[in-house]
């Protein structure tokens, strides 16, 4: 299985999160702010910031909700689900 297919599989598995970079790309592609995502999940904006920076991981209940949101965003914005190299921004 190629790397892109593994990344896609990871996006759709229950509770599995994409890389912090992809998390941010999905949110931005959907035109959402960190605050909007935080309110939807029921956490503070700082939590979203830390999850997108790779400084922290969501706990079980929040992780499931966040993974669900990211899967939905990935289905609407498949190009944003791809991990980009630094020169591809």
Backbone as a printed PyTorch tensor [residue, N CA C, xyz], in Angstrom:
tensor([[[  0.8550,  -1.1860,   0.0000],
         [  0.0000,   0.0000,   0.0000],
         [  0.8950,   1.2410,   0.0000]],

        [[  0.5960,   2.1790,  -0.8390],
         [  1.4250,   3.3810,  -0.9100],
         [  1.2040,   4.2740,   0.3020]],

        [[  2.1340,   5.1880,   0.5480],
         [  2.0260,   6.1010,   1.6850],
         [  0.7430,   6.9300,   1.6630]],

        [[  0.3280,   7.4960,   0.5140],
         [ -0.9300,   8.2680,   0.5240],
         [ -2.1190,   7.4290,   0.9620]],

        [[ -2.1660,   6.1700,   0.5650],
         [ -3.2830,   5.3190,   0.9680],
         [ -3.2490,   5.0450,   2.4630]],

        [[ -2.0900,   4.8820,   3.0230],
         [ -1.9800,   4.6890,   4.4760],
         [ -2.4490,   5.9350,   5.2190]],

        [[ -2.0910,   7.0940,   4.7120],
         [ -2.5290,   8.3380,   5.3700],
         [ -4.0430,   8.4650,   5.2970]],

        [[ -4.6230,   8.0980,   4.1720],
         [ -6.0820,   8.1510,   4.0320],
         [ -6.7240,   7.1550,   4.9860]],

        [[ -6.1890,   5.9500,   5.0650],
         [ -6.7220,   4.9600,   6.0010],
         [ -6.6560,   5.4780,   7.4300]],

        [[ -5.5620,   6.1380,   7.7670],
         [ -5.4180,   6.6740,   9.1230],
         [ -6.4710,   7.7330,   9.4200]],

        [[ -6.8580,   8.4920,   8.4050],
         [ -7.8750,   9.5200,   8.6080],
         [ -9.2440,   8.9270,   8.9060]],

        [[ -9.5300,   7.7620,   8.3800],
         [-10.8720,   7.2160,   8.5490],
         [-10.9910,   6.2200,   9.7010]],

        [[ -9.8940,   5.8030,  10.2960],
         [ -9.9700,   4.8950,  11.4340],
         [-10.4350,   5.6600,  12.6630]],

        [[-11.3050,   5.0250,  13.4350],
         [-11.8730,   5.6340,  14.6390],
         [-10.7700,   6.0970,  15.5860]],

        [[-10.7930,   7.3520,  15.9450],
         [ -9.8610,   7.8780,  16.9370],
         [ -8.4590,   8.1420,  16.4400]],

        [[ -8.1680,   7.8240,  15.1900],
         [ -6.8370,   8.0550,  14.6530],
         [ -6.7720,   9.4720,  14.1000]],

        [[ -5.7020,  10.1540,  14.4350],
         [ -5.5450,  11.5410,  13.9990],
         [ -4.4410,  11.6600,  12.9570]],

        [[ -4.6390,  12.5470,  11.9840],
         [ -3.5550,  12.8240,  11.0400],
         [ -2.4720,  13.6400,  11.7350]],

        [[ -1.4190,  13.9140,  11.0170],
         [ -0.3240,  14.7020,  11.5910],
         [ -0.8260,  16.1040,  11.9540]],

        [[ -0.1340,  16.7730,  12.8670],
         [ -0.5320,  18.1440,  13.2250],
         [ -0.6370,  19.0740,  12.0160]],

        [[  0.2850,  18.9230,  11.0590],
         [  0.2560,  19.7580,   9.8600],
         [ -1.0450,  19.5660,   9.0940]],

        [[ -1.4600,  18.3270,   8.9270],
         [ -2.6850,  18.0220,   8.1810],
         [ -3.9080,  18.5040,   8.9570]],

        [[ -3.8710,  18.4000,  10.2700],
         [ -4.9790,  18.9060,  11.0940],
         [ -5.2310,  20.3820,  10.7900]],

        [[ -4.1520,  21.1470,  10.7620],
         [ -4.2690,  22.5820,  10.4900],
         [ -4.7550,  22.8220,   9.0580]],

        [[ -4.1700,  22.0830,   8.1020],
         [ -4.5550,  22.2510,   6.6980],
         [ -6.0480,  21.9980,   6.5090]],

        [[ -6.5810,  20.9840,   7.1660],
         [ -8.0020,  20.6680,   7.0400],
         [ -8.8630,  21.7870,   7.6080]],

        [[ -8.4710,  22.2900,   8.7740],
         [ -9.2340,  23.3900,   9.3920],
         [ -9.2220,  24.6160,   8.4990]],

        [[ -8.0580,  24.9810,   8.0030],
         [ -7.9210,  26.1670,   7.1570],
         [ -8.6980,  25.9880,   5.8500]],

        [[ -8.6120,  24.7990,   5.2550],
         [ -9.3350,  24.5370,   4.0050],
         [-10.8390,  24.7060,   4.1910]],

        [[-11.3170,  24.3860,   5.3890],
         [-12.7500,  24.5110,   5.6690],
         [-13.1310,  25.9300,   6.0700]],

        [[-12.1410,  26.8170,   6.1960],
         [-12.4250,  28.1980,   6.5720],
         [-12.8280,  28.3530,   8.0310]],

        [[-12.3600,  27.4340,   8.8740],
         [-12.6990,  27.4790,  10.2900],
         [-11.5670,  28.0800,  11.1070]],

        [[-11.9320,  28.7750,  12.1590],
         [-10.9280,  29.2860,  13.0950],
         [-10.6750,  28.2310,  14.1690]],

        [[ -9.5760,  28.3810,  14.8680],
         [ -9.3040,  27.4830,  15.9900],
         [-10.4170,  27.5970,  17.0290]],

        [[-10.9200,  28.7870,  17.2270],
         [-11.9810,  28.9950,  18.2030],
         [-13.2630,  28.2550,  17.8020]],

        [[-13.6030,  28.2790,  16.5230],
         [-14.7980,  27.5660,  16.0520],
         [-14.6700,  26.0550,  16.2640]],

        [[-13.4890,  25.5270,  15.9900],
         [-13.2590,  24.0970,  16.2010],
         [-13.3210,  23.7820,  17.6900]],

        [[-12.7130,  24.6250,  18.5000],
         [-12.7250,  24.4230,  19.9540],
         [-14.1520,  24.4070,  20.4950]],

        [[-14.9700,  25.3370,  20.0610],
         [-16.3540,  25.3970,  20.5230],
         [-17.1270,  24.1480,  20.0990]],

        [[-16.8940,  23.6660,  18.8870],
         [-17.5910,  22.4810,  18.3990],
         [-17.2300,  21.2370,  19.2200]],

        [[-15.9770,  21.1490,  19.6350],
         [-15.5150,  19.9810,  20.3820],
         [-15.7680,  20.1390,  21.8790]],

        [[-15.7980,  21.3890,  22.3400],
         [-16.0170,  21.6390,  23.7640],
         [-14.7320,  21.7910,  24.5550]],

        [[-13.7260,  22.3780,  23.8900],
         [-12.4450,  22.6370,  24.5580],
         [-12.0740,  24.1040,  24.3540]],

        [[-10.9750,  24.5130,  24.9640],
         [-10.4900,  25.8870,  24.7750],
         [ -9.6800,  25.9830,  23.4830]],

        [[ -9.6250,  27.1840,  22.9310],
         [ -8.8790,  27.4130,  21.6970],
         [ -7.4180,  26.9940,  21.8520]],

        [[ -6.8500,  27.1960,  23.0220],
         [ -5.4530,  26.8340,  23.2570],
         [ -5.2290,  25.3340,  23.0160]],

        [[ -6.2170,  24.5160,  23.3370],
         [ -6.0810,  23.0780,  23.0990],
         [ -5.9250,  22.8030,  21.6060]],

        [[ -6.7440,  23.4420,  20.7920],
         [ -6.6520,  23.2450,  19.3350],
         [ -5.2930,  23.7050,  18.8370]],

        [[ -4.8430,  24.8380,  19.3230],
         [ -3.5350,  25.3640,  18.9370],
         [ -2.4360,  24.3530,  19.2670]],

        [[ -2.4910,  23.7770,  20.4470],
         [ -1.4720,  22.8120,  20.8650],
         [ -1.5790,  21.5110,  20.0710]],

        [[ -2.8040,  21.0830,  19.7390],
         [ -2.9730,  19.8610,  18.9340],
         [ -2.4170,  20.0720,  17.5400]],

        [[ -2.6390,  21.2570,  16.9710],
         [ -2.1400,  21.5490,  15.6260],
         [ -0.6340,  21.7550,  15.5990]],

        [[ -0.0620,  22.1340,  16.7250],
         [  1.3860,  22.3370,  16.8070],
         [  2.1230,  21.0530,  17.1940]],

        [[  1.3590,  20.0110,  17.5220],
         [  1.9810,  18.7610,  17.9390],
         [  2.5180,  18.8050,  19.3540]],

        [[  2.0870,  19.7910,  20.1320],
         [  2.5560,  19.9510,  21.5120],
         [  1.7380,  19.1400,  22.5050]],

        [[  0.5660,  18.6830,  22.0930],
         [ -0.3110,  17.9010,  22.9650],
         [ -1.2290,  17.0530,  22.0920]],

        [[ -1.8290,  16.0500,  22.7080],
         [ -2.7910,  15.1920,  22.0330],
         [ -4.1010,  15.2470,  22.8180]],

        [[ -5.2310,  15.1950,  22.1230],
         [ -6.5120,  15.1940,  22.8330],
         [ -6.7210,  13.8910,  23.6060]],

        [[ -7.4350,  13.9960,  24.7060],
         [ -7.7920,  12.8260,  25.5000],
         [ -8.9370,  12.0770,  24.8340]],

        [[ -9.2730,  10.9170,  25.3290],
         [-10.1850,   9.9680,  24.6910],
         [-11.4550,  10.5850,  24.0900]],

        [[-12.3170,  11.1980,  24.8870],
         [-13.5680,  11.7510,  24.3590],
         [-13.3310,  12.8590,  23.3490]],

        [[-12.4180,  13.7400,  23.6680],
         [-12.0900,  14.8280,  22.7480],
         [-11.4180,  14.2840,  21.4930]],

        [[-10.6250,  13.2520,  21.6480],
         [ -9.9310,  12.6510,  20.5060],
         [-10.9470,  12.0810,  19.5100]],

        [[-11.9620,  11.3980,  20.0150],
         [-12.9880,  10.8350,  19.1320],
         [-13.7330,  11.9310,  18.3880]],

        [[-14.1010,  12.9970,  19.1060],
         [-14.8220,  14.1100,  18.4710],
         [-13.9350,  14.8100,  17.4400]],

        [[-12.6770,  15.0380,  17.8000],
         [-11.7420,  15.7160,  16.8980],
         [-11.4890,  14.8500,  15.6560]],

        [[-11.2940,  13.5410,  15.8510],
         [-11.0740,  12.6450,  14.7190],
         [-12.2940,  12.6400,  13.8010]],

        [[-13.4750,  12.6530,  14.3870],
         [-14.7090,  12.6870,  13.5900],
         [-14.7550,  13.9660,  12.7460]],

        [[-14.4750,  15.0900,  13.3730],
         [-14.4570,  16.3690,  12.6560],
         [-13.4420,  16.3240,  11.5160]],

        [[-12.2470,  15.8500,  11.7990],
         [-11.2050,  15.8140,  10.7740],
         [-11.5640,  14.8780,   9.6260]],

        [[-12.2060,  13.7460,   9.9260],
         [-12.6510,  12.8480,   8.8520],
         [-13.6650,  13.5390,   7.9570]],

        [[-14.5980,  14.2600,   8.5700],
         [-15.6130,  14.9820,   7.7830],
         [-14.9540,  16.0540,   6.9160]],

        [[-14.0020,  16.7800,   7.4990],
         [-13.3030,  17.8210,   6.7380],
         [-12.4970,  17.1970,   5.6030]],

        [[-11.8630,  16.0550,   5.8580],
         [-11.0650,  15.3820,   4.8240],
         [-11.9510,  14.9230,   3.6720]],

        [[-13.1760,  14.5180,   3.9730],
         [-14.0600,  14.0820,   2.8950],
         [-14.4980,  15.2560,   2.0250]],

        [[-14.5750,  16.4390,   2.6220],
         [-14.9580,  17.6340,   1.8650],
         [-13.7710,  18.3100,   1.1980]],

        [[-12.5880,  18.1320,   1.7740],
         [-11.3770,  18.8070,   1.2950],
         [-10.2370,  17.7890,   1.1710]],

        [[-10.3510,  16.8420,   0.2490],
         [ -9.3410,  15.7790,   0.1560],
         [ -7.9270,  16.2870,  -0.1260]],

        [[ -7.8020,  17.3790,  -0.8580],
         [ -6.4610,  17.9130,  -1.1350],
         [ -5.7780,  18.3810,   0.1420]],

        [[ -6.5460,  18.8720,   1.0940],
         [ -5.9760,  19.3560,   2.3540],
         [ -5.5280,  18.2070,   3.2430]],

        [[ -5.9940,  16.9860,   2.9580],
         [ -5.6180,  15.8290,   3.7680],
         [ -4.2260,  15.3150,   3.4260]],

        [[ -3.6410,  15.8340,   2.3580],
         [ -2.3030,  15.3990,   1.9520],
         [ -1.2450,  16.1530,   2.7370]],

        [[ -0.2600,  15.4130,   3.2020],
         [  0.8370,  16.0550,   3.9150],
         [  1.7590,  16.6770,   2.8840]],

        [[  2.0490,  17.9340,   3.0630],
         [  2.9010,  18.6660,   2.1140],
         [  4.3070,  18.8100,   2.6500]],

        [[  5.2260,  18.7910,   1.7260],
         [  6.6140,  19.0800,   2.1030],
         [  6.7520,  20.5830,   2.2380]],

        [[  7.7470,  21.0590,   3.0060],
         [  7.8960,  22.5060,   3.2380],
         [  7.9000,  23.3590,   1.9760]],

        [[  8.4940,  22.8820,   0.8720],
         [  8.5620,  23.6940,  -0.3450],
         [  7.2680,  23.6600,  -1.1480]],

        [[  6.2740,  22.8810,  -0.7390],
         [  5.0270,  22.7500,  -1.4890],
         [  3.9080,  23.6280,  -0.9640]],

        [[  4.1570,  24.4980,  -0.0490],
         [  3.1080,  25.3570,   0.5260],
         [  2.4740,  26.1400,  -0.5490]]])
